[in-house]
Amino acid sequence: MLLWQDTKGNKGCARLDDCTISVVKTKEGGLWKPRNYIKIFHPDREVCFGQNECHIFCRTGKEMEEWFHALVKGSRIASKVRLVMNVVRAL
């Protein structure tokens, strides 16, 4: 789960389970560049702001790399927790 707050003070959370996390390159060059962005996508449900995808922009390449790895890890953990909860309910 990713908690967020926009520039107007609106708060919310994005469920990361079963989401695709990717880095979108806007130009040729390295992957971890501030001009690129992280995309969180789910084909069937809302991720944030009523949309099925969310874009995260970072000030530096290092910051982007750290966010990317944290989001991928969070997505995997959330998916595993949901799977375990479904198994327990089936018992």
C-alpha positions as CSV (number, residue, x, y, z in Angstrom):
1,M,0.0,0.0,0.0
2,L,1.3,3.4,-0.9
3,L,0.0,6.4,1.1
4,W,0.1,9.8,-0.8
5,Q,-0.7,13.4,-0.5
6,D,-1.0,15.8,-3.5
7,T,0.1,19.4,-3.6
8,K,-3.5,20.5,-2.6
9,G,-3.4,18.4,0.5
10,N,-5.7,15.6,-0.7
11,K,-4.7,12.3,0.8
12,G,-5.3,8.7,-0.3
13,C,-3.7,5.3,-0.7
14,A,-2.9,3.1,-3.6
15,R,-3.1,-0.7,-3.4
16,L,0.0,-2.2,-4.9
17,D,-1.0,-5.8,-5.0
18,D,-0.9,-7.3,-8.5
19,C,0.3,-4.0,-9.9
20,T,2.9,-3.7,-12.7
21,I,5.7,-1.4,-11.6
22,S,7.9,-0.1,-14.4
23,V,10.2,2.8,-15.4
24,V,9.1,4.7,-18.5
25,K,12.0,6.2,-20.5
26,T,11.1,9.5,-22.1
27,K,14.3,9.8,-24.2
28,E,17.3,7.7,-25.1
29,G,19.9,7.3,-22.4
30,G,20.2,5.8,-19.0
31,L,17.3,4.3,-17.0
32,W,17.7,6.2,-13.7
33,K,17.4,9.8,-15.0
34,P,15.0,12.4,-13.5
35,R,13.3,12.9,-17.0
36,N,12.0,9.3,-16.7
37,Y,9.2,8.3,-14.4
38,I,7.8,5.3,-12.5
39,K,4.5,3.9,-13.7
40,I,2.2,1.9,-11.4
41,F,-0.5,0.1,-13.4
42,H,-3.4,-2.3,-12.8
43,P,-5.6,-3.3,-15.7
44,D,-8.8,-3.9,-13.7
45,R,-9.0,-1.5,-10.8
46,E,-8.2,1.9,-9.5
47,V,-4.6,2.6,-8.4
48,C,-5.0,6.3,-7.4
49,F,-7.0,9.4,-8.3
50,G,-9.8,7.2,-9.8
51,Q,-7.4,6.0,-12.5
52,N,-5.9,2.6,-13.2
53,E,-2.3,4.0,-13.4
54,C,-0.2,6.4,-11.4
55,H,3.0,8.2,-12.4
56,I,5.7,9.1,-10.0
57,F,8.4,11.6,-10.9
58,C,11.6,11.9,-8.9
59,R,14.2,14.7,-8.5
60,T,17.2,12.4,-9.0
61,G,18.0,9.1,-10.6
62,K,19.1,7.7,-7.3
63,E,15.8,8.7,-5.7
64,M,13.9,7.1,-8.6
65,E,15.9,3.8,-8.3
66,E,15.2,3.6,-4.5
67,W,11.5,4.3,-5.0
68,F,11.3,1.8,-7.8
69,H,12.8,-1.0,-5.8
70,A,10.7,-0.2,-2.7
71,L,7.5,-0.2,-4.8
72,V,8.3,-3.5,-6.5
73,K,9.0,-5.0,-3.1
74,G,5.8,-3.6,-1.7
75,S,3.8,-4.9,-4.6
76,R,5.2,-8.4,-4.1
77,I,4.6,-8.4,-0.4
78,A,1.0,-7.1,-0.8
79,S,0.3,-9.8,-3.4
80,K,1.7,-12.6,-1.2
81,V,-0.4,-11.3,1.8
82,R,-3.5,-11.4,-0.2
83,L,-2.8,-14.9,-1.4
84,V,-2.2,-16.2,2.1
85,M,-5.4,-14.5,3.3
86,N,-7.4,-16.2,0.5
87,V,-5.9,-19.6,1.4
88,V,-6.8,-19.1,5.1
89,R,-10.4,-18.1,4.2
90,A,-10.7,-21.3,2.1
91,L,-9.7,-23.4,5.1
